[in-house]
Amino acid sequence: MRNIRIVFSFEGGRFFGSQFQPDKRTVQDEIEKAIRRITGEKIRLKIAGRTDRGVHGLRQSANFKTRSSIPTERFARALNSRIGEGVRVLEAFNVRPDSIRSRTLKRESIYTFFLTKRMPVIFLDKALLVREP
């Protein structure tokens, strides 16, 4: 059985966070559904860190174990052809059997604020408007 690491990005406004929640659309649920569609396996994705509802992810890591014969270098493209809107798998690698969670070295957050009267439209759901200093 192979252990595959994926690196993915997501637009958090479309999800109730990154980790599975019953009856809610989450990033984990979308990726797991895509894996099931291409491999036929029901797996549990292990995400390196979780995010809350509305938080975007630029380069999030996760891993899963599979018996699939799909070449690792084709996993990202295969997953993206079956994944829901708002998530994109950027890369896939074979990794050691241990979990991504135990090998994560750092986590970085970026906060965007606008000190102005009106928010630029492209940042309406991606930044905080601060009208006064």
Secondary structure, DSSP 8 states (H G I E B T S, - for coil): -EEEEEEEEE-GGGSS-SS--TTS--HHHHHHHHHHHHH------EESS---TT--EEEEEEEEEE---S-HHHHHHHHHTT--TTEEEEEEEE--SS-SGGG---------EEESSS--GGGTTTSEEE---
